[in-house]
Each structure stands twice: as structure tokens, then as C-alpha cells.
Amino acid sequence: MNKMPMNDIDLKIYEEIRSGRSGFIKLPRGLFTVWGKESIQFLDGLITNDAKTLEDGAEMLAAFPNAQGRLLALVRVLRQGERFLIETEEATREKLFQNLFRFTFAGDFFVEDLSEQYQYFEISSGQSEPPASAGGFSFTTGRSTPQFIPTEAATDFRDGLQKNGSLELSEDLYETLRIESGIPKFGIDMDESTIVPELGIDGLISYNKGCYIGQEIIARIHFRGHVAKQLTGLMSEPGAVATGFLPGSELLTPEGKNAGRITSIAYSPDRDRNIALAYVRYDHLEPGTKLMNGDLEVEVTRLPFN
């Protein structure tokens, strides 16, 4: 990737967002609900976090692993009274629903796919408040507010966002903001070969709950040692132009030994540098560590970048 400035429109919106203006984008997303007398036991047998601790109105991050501790889907879980809402990326929607639905005859719980009934808006926190929408609900994650709006109300909601001063983000601009925020994307920064602890996301895994699918592998990594590699950030030198700074490209130590690989890249106007998400081997995870990507020296940094 050569260091390339954004187009003028995206750059102007980026600067507005960085100055405190609200922005939004509408994205495809998977949404499911689980309810029933045994819904907590059901979820706790499948996810890395502890559903028993989730109070009404609260939410948590969790992962659905397979029996080898590898990632099936990264989700947010929101409790609404006696039901749980589970949202995930479009790329993991179908597989996750099938994974949930195949157990429905095994206990007193029910699973429903709500993905077509709601539209998903991700709204960056800013000075303007999103308009109210009857029947909608929101999650909260740091600087953004993921909001699900009934499909029939989505157009009015979008118009309301713009009337309230929110700026619509292009896919390219959203991708830059995603990488700056250190948010992994399924199929790019994580997939079914990813062992859940390699994501390095705080609060994703409970190590004192009961058994769940994949728990033995994940707990063994935690209690007996550490992951071989972990997702982290990389940053180029100021003003650097990198022709080899590409997704999938190899990272090397100054001595020429393999140190990891890059998954996502972007140019950050805020830092005037190329930035990347990458899996870096454990011995080289310390922030400030210098690695090589082709002829470019890059520096390991903590996530998020902003």
C-alpha cells in the first residue's frame, strides 16, 4: 500500500468526526433472540462469557468457539428481561443461526432469527443525539452506538440522523475508522482458524464459569501459558511510503525471523501514517518493538490507535 490521502469528501467528513461530529453507516448484520426457562444454561454452554452474570439491560462481548477453541463468531449479547439478543457480523450470521438452532430440541429454550425485521446502523458518538425510534434498541461500545431499527422505520430513522447533523460514512471511510478503533472483521482479521484468545479482547472470556464448547483448550492456554500470537496494531514511520504494506504480507524481526502477518491496512490522516492490524508472535508484542515489512520498518502499538 502506498501512503495515499483520502478523497476530499471522506477527508472532510473524517476531520468533522475527529472534531466531535456524529457519523453513521448502515450495514448488514445478524440478529437473533433466545428465550425460555433454560436459555441461560443454553447460552452458557456455547459462549466464552458468563450469561449468568448479565443483568437486565446490560450487555457483554462473547465468542462462539468450536470444540478446538477456534472462532465461529464474535457477538454482543444484550439481556432484555427474560430474553437475550445476540448480534453478529453478516459473515457469521447463517453459521451462527444454524449452530444455535440445532440445539433447540434439547431443552426449554427457543431461537429466532430477527435479521430481516431490523436494520442496523452504527453511529459514532458525537455532539448530536440519534433520533428516537419506537421498537428499536441499541448496544453501546465505546465511541459508537450500534442501533437496530425496525425495517419499516429505517428510512425515517436515517433521515432523522441527517437532520440531527450526523454525517453518512462511506465504506472506505468506515474501514479506516474501524482499523483505527482496532475492531477485527471476520474473514479479514479473524476466521475459523483463529483461536479465541488470539484476539486479545478484554472481557471476552470468563475463566471461572462452567464448561462450554471449546473451554478446555481456551482455559489451558490461559492457565498454562499464553497464545503463540495475538492481534495488535502496527504503525509505519512518519511520511513512509510502503509498497509492500499489504494484507497477508509477512512481518520479520530485524534478524530476518518470522514475527507475524498483517491482516488489515489503512492510512490514518490523524497520525499521517500507515496503520495496520496484525497477528504478532508473543515475543514481539511489546509496544515499541520494531519489525520489518519488506524494506519498511514498522512499530508495534497497542489497540485502539485512537
Summary of the structure (lengths in Angstrom):
residues: 306
radius of gyration: 20.3
end to end distance: 21.2
largest distance: 59.5
contacts: 998
relative contact order: 0.17
helix: 25%
strand: 34%
